[in-house]
Amino acid sequence: MEIKTYNLTELSKLENKAPITIRKSFRYIPIKIETKRLQTRCKKWEQKTPYSIRYIRLKDIQELLKNDIDFTFVREKKKW
């Protein structure tokens, strides 16, 4: 099995949630991806940053590792 990464708009359409909700949720893990192509685009001023942010769903990781790791410790942060 493989883990798929999504950009913010793909994930918001797939999950039917607002992008700000996805960014602040613990259920989606942000990944910073740097490539030579993105660095070149940044040098040419075609892009602001030399990296892109992709997201991984926590439930995909849990499905992949369900027999190896106990994920009961993963809980939402308490809001005081």
N, C-alpha and C positions, 0 to 999 in steps of 0.2 A: 504494500500500500504506500502511497505517496501523500504528502501533505501539500495542498494547494495554497498559494498565496493570492491575496486579492488586494486591489487598490481600494481606496475609500469609497468611491462611487459604485464600484461593482458590488462591494459588500453591503452597502446601504440599500441597493436595489434588491439584492438577494435575500437579505434579512428583513427588508421592509422597515428599516429604522433610520432615524436621522443620523447624518455623519457625526455630529457632535456626541451623540449617544454612543456610537461605536468607539470614538476616540477616548472617551472617559471610562468605558466599561472594562472590567477585568477579564471579560470573556474573549476579548480579541487582543492578541499580542502584536505590537508593532515591531516590524523588522526594517532595519536600515540597509538598503542595497546600494552598493557603489560599483559602478562599472566604468570601463574606459570610455564607452560611448557617452555616458552621462557627464563625465568629467570634461570631455571635449565639447559637448553642448553648452556646458556652463562657461567654458572659456570663450566661446563664441557669442555669449550672451543670449542664447536661445532658451536658457533655463536658469532659474535663480540659484539652485543648489546643485552640487555635484553628486547627489544621491537621490534615491526615491524611497518612499515609505510604503511598505506593503504590510498587510495584516494576515495573521494566521488565527483561525478559530481554535479556541481552547478545546472544544469538544472533538475536533479532528485529532488533536494530540492525545486526548484521553482514549479515543477509540484505537489509535495505533499502539498505545502502551498499556492497554487495560489489564493485561496479564502480568506485566512487569512492575508497575508502580501503583500504589494506592493513592488516589486523588481525593480522599475525603478531607484533606487539610485545606483544599482550595475553597475559600469562602469570600463572599463580598465584604469589602471594608465596612466597618461600623461608622455610621455618620452620627457624630455627637451633637 
